[in-house]
Structure formats: structure tokens, C-alpha cells
């Protein structure tokens, strides 16, 4: 009897520690990653305007607006844990093509404060607020481009029936269930071992797991869209990216796969290939606008 009582006590302590470790890992996954951002002449010769954009859930989003053509603009969104500084190469591409560029720090990154990051779900409200800001300023053509979490945020914004003139999604996860499994399986562990993390995460977000699914909104797209992904991304295996592409309903969809590409900023290792891919996309759908100044 004493042995059984001792066993029960040890089991209870171990189970509590297990749940506590799951809570800590969940909190780390969703923690804010704010880093002070100060402009340091990243765009020489350009006029950079500091903006503070308010979302409909009352978050304050810090952003830079670099104005060029007053009729066309693009919103760039960074991946998880990154901020606008990770988008400088991409911003320069658009500036060379005379696009006005809006560079926000999505909530819980850079200068944009928030209690948690929501893996793209509530970040969609940041994208929407940026879009509304550009619309109010009279821009007629507004495109969006995002990487990883930023791409998911753009896809989630389709939930609210936002319609963009073009979209570029880089390494967008298909659903949170698969994104979680892929990261756990990398370490040869069963995702069932971490089921409490799913429950805790959705509780902290206040969003059911079934809603954390960017892929289901891809069926609402009808504008020109380009999917970019690598064939060596263990976080998002290529078959999941291919399913994203197949799910997309747009008749004007294209994809490009970077051979040997991982879950990374493709402009760093594949800059020429990346630039040529975007050039081809824009020359097909926006030939008159794709002029380099």
C-alpha cells in the first residue's frame, strides 16, 4: 500500500511538472519578440515616413512608409520573430520598380507592442489596417507580400474579405496542426506527447485549432498570386506547399520552388533567381507598371 501511495505521489508530481513544462514552452512559442527599431538611413535618398497605425482591435502598429508612385503600393510582412529590418532587400526591389512601400512591424515584433504573437491569426488585423491606411491615401493598386507568419497573416485576412491586387506568399504554413507536427517530428518525438501545448496555445489565443488554418482561405483568392517556397523546408514540407498552391482558386496563380531552399529569406542565397522570378510574375500581370526607375 505504501509503495502504491508513493507511486501515485510521484506520478502526480511528474504530471504537474509535465503540464508546467508544456505551459512554459507554449508561452515561449507565443511570446512577444520586440526589438527597438530606429531608422538608420536604410533607404538613402528616399523620404521615409514614420507611421503609427491603429488596428480595429486597438493595437498600435509601428511602420515606415516610403513613397514613390502615388497610385501603387505594396505591404511587406515579416516572418515569426522578425521585424521590418528583415524586409529591406524586398523593399528595395519594389522601390526600384517605383512602388510605394509600407513596412510594418507586425504586433509583438519590432516597435509594435502586444502581449503575444498569434502565429498570423490576429496579425491579419495589422495587414488589414495597413491596407486601409493606403486606401485612405488614395492608392489604387495595393499588393501584399509576406514570409512564413507574415504570409499566413495575409491569408488569414482573406477571412475578412480583403481583396488585394496581387499577393506573394513565401513559405506559408497550411495549418497549425501540421506546423506543430513538423517541428516536433524534427526531433523524432510524437506530437501526441505535446497535445497539452495545442490546448494551451488555443486557450491563450482564444481561437479554436480548426481556425488556425490559412490554407482554407486560399480558395477565396482571384487576384494574381505567386507562391514561393523551398524544397528543403522541414518546417513546411514541399507537399504541404504544393497543396497550398493546388487549393488556391485564382486563375492567375504561379509558383516557384527554390532548389535546396530552406525556411529562409530567399533574397540572401538566391537573390538573382528571386529577382528574376518576381520580374517574370510582374511582367505577365503588370507589364506597364513593372518599370525600373
C-alpha positions as CSV (number, residue, x, y, z in Angstrom):
1,X,0.0,0.0,0.0
2,X,2.9,2.4,0.9
3,X,4.5,1.6,-2.5
4,X,1.3,2.4,-4.3
5,X,0.8,5.6,-2.4
6,X,4.4,6.7,-3.2
7,X,3.9,5.8,-6.8
8,X,0.7,7.9,-7.0
9,X,2.5,10.9,-5.4
10,X,5.4,10.6,-7.8
11,X,3.0,10.3,-10.8
12,X,1.1,13.4,-9.7
13,X,4.3,15.4,-9.3
14,X,5.7,14.2,-12.6
15,X,2.4,15.0,-14.4
16,X,2.2,18.5,-12.9
17,X,5.8,19.1,-14.0
18,X,4.9,17.8,-17.4
19,X,2.0,20.2,-17.7
20,X,4.1,23.1,-16.4
21,X,6.8,22.4,-19.0
22,X,4.1,22.4,-21.7
23,X,2.8,25.7,-20.4
24,X,6.4,27.2,-20.4
25,X,7.0,26.0,-24.0
26,X,3.6,27.4,-25.1
27,X,4.4,30.7,-23.5
28,X,7.8,30.8,-25.2
29,X,6.2,30.0,-28.6
30,X,3.7,32.9,-28.3
31,X,6.0,35.3,-26.5
32,X,6.5,38.8,-28.0
33,X,9.8,39.4,-29.6
34,X,10.1,43.2,-29.5
35,X,13.3,44.9,-30.6
36,X,13.7,48.7,-30.7
37,X,13.8,49.8,-34.3
38,X,15.5,53.2,-35.2
39,X,15.8,54.4,-38.7
40,X,19.5,54.5,-39.9
41,X,19.4,55.6,-43.5
42,X,18.4,52.2,-44.8
43,X,17.0,53.8,-47.9
44,X,19.4,56.6,-49.0
45,X,17.8,59.4,-50.9
46,X,14.2,58.2,-50.1
47,X,11.8,60.0,-47.8
48,X,10.8,57.7,-45.1
49,X,7.7,58.5,-43.0
50,X,7.2,57.0,-39.5
51,X,3.6,55.8,-39.1
52,X,1.7,54.6,-36.1
53,X,-1.3,52.6,-37.4
54,X,-4.2,51.6,-35.2
55,X,-5.9,48.3,-35.8
56,X,-9.6,47.5,-35.2
57,X,-8.6,45.6,-32.0
58,X,-6.8,48.8,-30.8
59,X,-3.2,47.6,-31.3
60,X,-0.6,50.2,-32.3
61,X,1.4,49.1,-35.3
62,X,4.7,50.9,-36.0
63,X,5.6,51.2,-39.7
64,X,7.7,53.0,-42.3
65,X,6.1,54.4,-45.4
66,X,8.4,55.1,-48.3
67,X,6.5,56.9,-51.0
68,X,7.2,56.6,-54.7
69,X,4.3,56.2,-57.2
70,X,1.2,57.6,-55.7
71,X,-1.1,55.1,-57.4
72,X,0.6,51.7,-56.5
73,X,1.9,50.3,-53.2
74,X,2.9,47.1,-51.5
75,X,2.7,46.0,-47.9
76,X,5.5,43.7,-46.8
77,X,5.1,41.4,-43.8
78,X,7.9,39.5,-42.0
79,X,8.0,36.0,-40.6
80,X,7.8,34.9,-36.9
81,X,10.2,36.7,-34.7
82,X,11.4,39.0,-37.4
83,X,10.6,42.7,-38.0
84,X,10.7,45.2,-40.8
85,X,14.5,45.1,-40.9
86,X,14.3,41.6,-42.4
87,X,12.5,43.1,-45.4
88,X,15.0,45.7,-46.6
89,X,16.1,43.7,-49.7
90,X,12.5,43.2,-50.7
91,X,11.6,46.8,-50.1
92,X,14.4,47.9,-52.3
93,X,13.2,45.7,-55.1
94,X,9.8,47.4,-55.1
95,X,11.3,50.9,-54.7
96,X,13.4,50.2,-57.9
97,X,10.1,49.4,-59.6
98,X,8.6,52.7,-58.4
99,X,6.2,51.1,-55.8
100,X,5.4,52.9,-52.6
101,X,6.4,50.5,-49.8
102,X,4.7,50.1,-46.4
103,X,6.9,48.3,-43.9
104,X,5.1,47.4,-40.6
105,X,6.3,45.7,-37.6
106,X,3.6,43.1,-37.0
107,X,2.3,43.0,-33.5
108,X,4.7,41.7,-30.8
109,X,7.7,42.4,-33.1
110,X,10.0,45.4,-33.5
111,X,8.3,48.6,-32.1
112,X,4.8,47.1,-32.2
113,X,3.9,46.1,-28.7
114,X,1.4,43.2,-27.9
115,X,1.0,40.6,-25.2
116,X,1.5,37.6,-27.5
117,X,2.2,36.8,-31.2
118,X,-0.7,34.8,-32.6
119,X,1.1,32.9,-35.4
120,X,-0.6,35.1,-38.0
121,X,-4.2,34.9,-36.9
122,X,-4.6,38.3,-35.3
123,X,-1.7,39.7,-37.2
124,X,-4.1,39.7,-40.1
125,X,-5.7,42.8,-38.5
126,X,-2.3,44.5,-38.8
127,X,-2.3,43.8,-42.5
128,X,-5.9,45.0,-42.9
129,X,-5.1,48.2,-41.0
130,X,-2.1,48.8,-43.3
131,X,-4.3,48.2,-46.3
132,X,-7.0,50.6,-45.0
133,X,-4.3,53.3,-44.4
134,X,-3.1,53.0,-48.0
135,X,-6.6,53.1,-49.4
136,X,-7.3,56.3,-47.4
137,X,-4.3,57.8,-49.0
138,X,-5.7,57.2,-52.5
139,X,-3.6,54.2,-53.7
140,X,-5.4,52.3,-56.4
141,X,-3.2,49.3,-56.7
142,X,-2.2,47.6,-53.4
143,X,-0.4,44.3,-53.2
144,X,0.8,42.3,-50.3
145,X,3.8,40.1,-49.8
146,X,4.7,38.0,-46.7
147,X,7.0,35.4,-45.5
148,X,6.0,32.5,-43.1
149,X,3.9,34.1,-40.3
150,X,3.6,37.2,-42.5
151,X,2.3,35.1,-45.4
152,X,-0.2,33.3,-43.0
153,X,-1.4,36.7,-41.7
154,X,-2.1,37.8,-45.3
155,X,-4.0,34.5,-46.0
156,X,-6.0,35.0,-42.7
157,X,-7.0,38.5,-43.8
158,X,-9.0,36.9,-46.6
159,X,-11.3,35.6,-43.8
160,X,-12.4,39.3,-43.6
161,X,-12.9,39.5,-47.4
162,X,-10.0,41.7,-48.2
163,X,-9.2,41.8,-51.9
164,X,-5.7,42.7,-53.0
165,X,-4.4,43.5,-56.5
166,X,-1.6,40.9,-56.1
167,X,-0.3,38.6,-53.5
168,X,3.1,36.9,-52.9
169,X,3.2,34.2,-50.3
170,X,6.6,32.8,-49.2
171,X,6.8,29.6,-47.2
172,X,3.2,29.8,-45.8
173,X,2.2,27.1,-43.4
174,X,-1.0,25.2,-44.3
175,X,-2.5,24.7,-40.9
176,X,-1.3,24.9,-37.3
177,X,-1.7,21.2,-36.7
178,X,0.8,20.3,-39.4
179,X,3.1,23.2,-38.5
180,X,3.2,21.8,-34.9
181,X,3.8,18.2,-36.0
182,X,6.6,19.1,-38.4
183,X,8.5,20.9,-35.6
184,X,8.1,18.0,-33.1
185,X,8.8,15.3,-35.6
186,X,12.1,17.0,-36.5
187,X,13.3,15.8,-33.1
188,X,11.9,12.3,-33.6
189,X,9.2,12.9,-31.0
190,X,5.5,12.1,-31.2
191,X,3.2,15.2,-31.4
192,X,0.8,13.4,-29.1
193,X,3.3,13.9,-26.3
194,X,2.7,17.7,-26.6
195,X,-1.0,17.7,-27.0
196,X,-1.4,20.0,-23.9
197,X,0.6,22.6,-25.8
198,X,-2.1,22.7,-28.5
199,X,-4.9,23.1,-26.0
200,X,-2.9,25.7,-24.0
201,X,-2.0,27.6,-27.1
202,X,-5.5,27.8,-28.5
203,X,-6.7,28.8,-25.0
204,X,-4.2,31.6,-24.8
205,X,-5.2,32.8,-28.3
206,X,-8.9,32.3,-27.7
207,X,-9.0,30.7,-31.2
208,X,-10.1,27.0,-31.9
209,X,-7.4,24.9,-33.5
210,X,-9.6,24.4,-36.6
211,X,-9.5,28.2,-37.3
212,X,-5.6,28.2,-37.4
213,X,-5.7,27.2,-41.0
214,X,-4.5,29.7,-43.6
215,X,-5.0,27.2,-46.4
216,X,-8.8,27.2,-46.3
217,X,-8.8,30.9,-47.1
218,X,-6.7,30.4,-50.3
219,X,-9.8,29.3,-52.1
220,X,-11.1,32.9,-51.8
221,X,-8.3,34.3,-54.0
222,X,-8.9,35.6,-57.5
223,X,-6.1,38.1,-58.0
224,X,-2.6,37.3,-59.4
225,X,-0.6,35.4,-56.8
226,X,2.9,34.0,-56.6
227,X,3.8,31.1,-54.2
228,X,7.5,30.9,-53.3
229,X,8.9,28.0,-51.3
230,X,12.0,25.8,-51.0
231,X,12.1,22.1,-51.5
232,X,14.1,21.5,-48.3
233,X,11.9,23.2,-45.7
234,X,11.4,20.7,-42.9
235,X,9.1,23.2,-41.1
236,X,6.8,23.2,-44.2
237,X,7.4,20.1,-46.3
238,X,7.1,20.7,-50.0
239,X,3.9,18.5,-50.3
240,X,2.1,21.0,-47.9
241,X,3.3,23.9,-50.0
242,X,2.1,22.2,-53.2
243,X,-1.3,21.6,-51.5
244,X,-1.5,25.3,-50.7
245,X,-0.9,26.0,-54.4
246,X,-3.5,23.5,-55.5
247,X,-6.1,24.9,-53.1
248,X,-5.7,28.4,-54.4
249,X,-8.6,29.3,-56.6
250,X,-7.0,32.1,-58.6
251,X,-6.7,31.5,-62.4
252,X,-3.7,33.8,-62.2
253,X,-1.5,31.8,-59.9
254,X,2.2,30.9,-60.3
255,X,4.7,29.1,-58.1
256,X,8.5,28.9,-57.9
257,X,10.5,26.3,-55.9
258,X,14.0,27.2,-54.8
259,X,16.1,24.0,-55.2
260,X,17.8,23.5,-51.8
261,X,15.8,26.3,-50.3
262,X,15.1,26.0,-46.6
263,X,12.8,28.1,-44.4
264,X,14.8,31.3,-45.0
265,X,14.9,34.7,-46.7
266,X,15.4,33.6,-50.3
267,X,16.8,37.0,-51.2
268,X,20.0,36.1,-49.4
269,X,21.1,32.9,-51.0
270,X,19.0,33.1,-54.2
271,X,19.0,36.8,-54.9
272,X,19.3,36.6,-58.7
273,X,16.8,33.8,-59.0
274,X,14.4,35.5,-56.7
275,X,14.6,38.8,-58.6
276,X,14.1,37.1,-61.9
277,X,11.1,35.2,-60.5
278,X,9.4,38.4,-59.4
279,X,10.2,40.1,-62.6
280,X,8.6,37.4,-64.6
281,X,5.5,37.5,-62.4
282,X,5.1,41.2,-62.7
283,X,5.9,41.3,-66.4
284,X,3.0,38.9,-67.0
285,X,0.3,40.6,-64.9
286,X,1.5,44.2,-64.6
287,X,3.7,44.8,-67.7
288,X,3.2,48.6,-67.8
289,X,3.8,49.1,-64.1
290,X,7.0,46.9,-63.9
291,X,9.3,49.7,-64.9
292,X,12.7,50.2,-63.1
293,X,13.4,53.8,-62.4
